[in-house]
Amino acid sequence: MRLQPTTIQNVVNYTVVVNASNESGKLLPGMTATVDFVIGEKKDVLLVPNSAIQFKPDQEMLDKVTRNLRAEMAARRPGGGGADRVESQSAQEGRQGVEFRHRTGGSNNAGTRSRVFYVNENGEPAVAFFVPGATDGRNTEIKESRTLAEKLQVIIGTNKAAKTEKVTATPFGMPAPPGGTRGGRRGGF
């Protein structure tokens, strides 16, 4: 990399010299090339679209998710008080505008968890937390999650028209409809 940048239309450019074989003679002097540097490769990993990670629900959806979490916790631990803790945590997140990243304790140095909202088996919105891995800018690897699996519909947006709300979701492992956002899938990048 030559440390003599040029600025063209407020974009700083550096010249990089790359040694490449040209046995076919297709590369000619003065040609401009675009090069992708592969810094890692993953195969057969579960992916979630970044648009699902960036989705911010409105207060109504947050309240519904909180009620569902509370009911789920109450069903798991009757009389255990866990539901109150979940409710106050969700309410706190709602007041803070829903945190995108959550710090975790323990020996995991990365300590970063992300969250996505999804459509549960009852057709209701729910939230799932996961440990993110590599990203290609459009999708992020799910390294660890108790909830997320192939073909689960993650929420990437809502469309409020009149008094009805339609949730836009993409299922894991399924291609997006033509012109739509590609959903999470098992694959690689």
Secondary structure, DSSP 8 states (H G I E B T S, - for coil): --S--EEETTEEE---------TT----TT-------------SEEEEEHHHHH----HHHHHHHHHHHHHHHHHHSTTSSHHHHHHHHHHHHHHTT--SEEE--SS-SS-EEEEEEEE-TTS-EEEEEEEEEEE-SSEEEEEE-SS--TT-EEEEEEEEETTEEEEEEEETTS---TTS-----EE--
